Amino acid sequence: MATTGADRGGAVARAADRWLTPVFTGLAVLAALAGGAIVVLIGASVAMRHAVNAPFRFTEELVGLLMTAAFFLALPLVTLRAEHVRVHLIVGQLPPAAARVVAFAAGAFGIVFCLWYFYLCLPWFEFAFQRNIKTEVARLLMYPWMAVIPVSLLLTSLAFAVRAVAGEPPTKANG
């Protein structure tokens, strides 16, 4: 029995999914840890404010960095599993062939967006790296935090590519 292009594409997507899922899950765990650190940091700062009238001065900066890191660390796994907020009103009514075309187009659009955003953030990252820019209050180096964004965008574009090659709109059963 001959295999079709869709069968080969699905096999490639499944193989890539098996390789990427553990990596992306590790990043998502880091995102969850960053979220937990946000809660602990805000709680400690509030306690310090009420207990000794001296909240941490750096809380807002660090929470902002942790929140951005958490979002971008979780993005590749969310994209790979297609767990974004979505409305299935129209795509859910399409025949399977049309749904595959739409899934491919959505993946291609996602790849283009991620690569465009990656291109736009490189000069920003380079500027901070060359000048060792630090946060105002805590004096934390910015470029390690900023590096999360371009890395995440490249990994998210890989996730979009896997979704596009799979050619199947995600359902509860397959994604």
C-alpha positions in Angstrom: 0.0 0.0 0.0 1.4 3.4 -1.0 1.7 6.2 1.5 0.4 9.6 0.7 2.0 12.9 1.4 -0.5 13.5 4.3 0.5 10.1 5.9 4.2 11.0 5.6 3.5 14.5 7.0 1.6 13.1 9.9 4.4 10.7 10.7 7.0 13.5 10.6 4.8 15.6 12.8 4.3 12.8 15.3 8.1 12.1 15.4 8.8 15.8 15.9 6.0 16.0 18.5 7.7 13.1 20.5 11.0 14.9 20.4 9.7 18.4 21.2 7.2 17.6 23.9 9.7 16.8 26.6 11.7 19.9 25.8 8.7 22.1 25.7 7.3 20.5 28.9 10.5 21.3 30.7 10.1 25.0 29.6 6.5 24.9 30.8 7.7 23.6 34.2 10.0 26.6 34.4 7.1 28.8 33.5 5.1 27.3 36.3 8.0 27.8 38.7 8.2 31.5 37.6 4.4 31.8 38.3 5.0 30.3 41.8 7.9 32.7 42.4 5.6 35.6 41.5 3.1 34.5 44.1 5.8 34.0 46.8 7.5 37.3 45.9 4.2 39.3 46.1 3.1 37.6 49.2 6.5 38.3 50.9 6.4 41.9 49.8 2.9 42.4 51.2 3.9 40.7 54.5 7.0 42.9 54.7 4.8 46.0 54.0 2.4 45.1 56.8 4.9 43.6 59.3 7.7 46.1 59.2 6.4 48.8 56.9 9.2 48.1 54.4 8.1 46.2 51.2 10.7 44.9 48.9 11.7 47.7 46.5 12.4 45.4 43.6 9.1 43.4 43.6 7.5 45.2 40.6 10.6 44.7 38.4 11.1 41.1 39.2 7.4 40.2 38.9 7.4 41.8 35.5 10.4 39.9 34.4 9.1 36.6 35.8 5.7 37.2 34.2 7.2 37.8 30.8 9.5 34.8 31.2 6.5 32.6 32.3 4.5 33.6 29.2 7.3 33.0 26.7 8.5 29.8 28.4 4.9 28.3 28.2 4.2 29.5 24.7 6.0 26.6 22.7 4.1 23.9 24.6 0.8 25.7 24.4 1.3 26.1 20.6 2.4 22.5 20.1 -0.7 21.2 21.9 -2.9 23.9 20.2 -4.3 25.0 23.6 -4.6 28.7 22.8 -7.9 30.4 23.3 -9.8 29.6 20.1 -13.2 29.7 18.6 -14.2 26.6 16.7 -17.4 28.0 15.3 -16.4 28.0 11.7 -13.4 25.5 11.5 -15.5 22.9 13.4 -18.1 23.0 10.6 -15.6 22.5 7.7 -15.1 19.2 5.9 -11.9 17.4 6.9 -10.0 18.4 3.7 -10.8 22.1 4.2 -10.0 21.9 7.9 -6.5 20.6 7.0 -6.0 23.5 4.6 -7.0 25.9 7.3 -4.8 24.2 9.9 -1.8 24.4 7.4 -2.6 28.1 6.7 -2.8 28.9 10.4 0.5 27.1 11.1 2.2 29.0 8.2 0.8 32.3 9.5 2.1 31.5 13.0 5.5 30.7 11.7 5.7 34.0 9.7 4.6 35.9 12.8 7.1 34.3 15.1 10.0 34.7 12.7 9.0 38.4 12.1 8.8 39.0 15.8 12.1 37.2 16.3 13.7 39.5 13.7 12.3 42.6 15.4 13.5 41.6 18.9 17.1 40.8 17.9 18.3 44.5 17.8 16.6 45.1 21.1 18.3 42.1 22.7 21.7 43.1 21.1 21.4 46.6 22.4 20.9 45.3 26.0 23.6 42.7 25.7 26.3 45.1 24.4 25.6 47.7 27.1 25.0 45.3 30.0 21.7 47.1 30.7 20.3 46.4 34.2 17.0 47.0 35.9 16.6 50.3 37.8 16.1 49.1 41.3 17.3 45.5 41.6 20.2 46.0 39.2 19.5 42.7 37.5 21.0 42.2 34.1 18.3 42.4 31.5 19.7 40.4 28.6 19.3 36.9 30.2 15.7 37.7 30.8 15.4 39.1 27.3 17.0 36.1 25.7 13.9 34.0 26.6 11.8 35.9 24.0 13.8 35.1 20.8 14.5 31.5 21.9 10.8 31.1 22.7 9.8 32.5 19.3 12.0 30.1 17.4 10.7 27.1 19.4 7.1 28.4 18.9 7.7 28.6 15.2 8.9 24.9 15.3 5.6 24.1 17.1 3.6 25.9 14.5 5.5 23.9 11.8 4.7 20.6 13.5 1.0 21.6 13.6 1.1 22.7 10.0 2.8 19.5 8.8 0.3 17.4 10.8 -2.4 19.1 8.8 -5.1 18.2 11.2 -6.9 20.7 13.3 -6.4 19.7 17.0 -9.2 18.1 18.8 -9.5 16.8 22.4 -8.3 13.4 21.1 -5.3 14.4 19.1 -4.0 17.6 20.5 
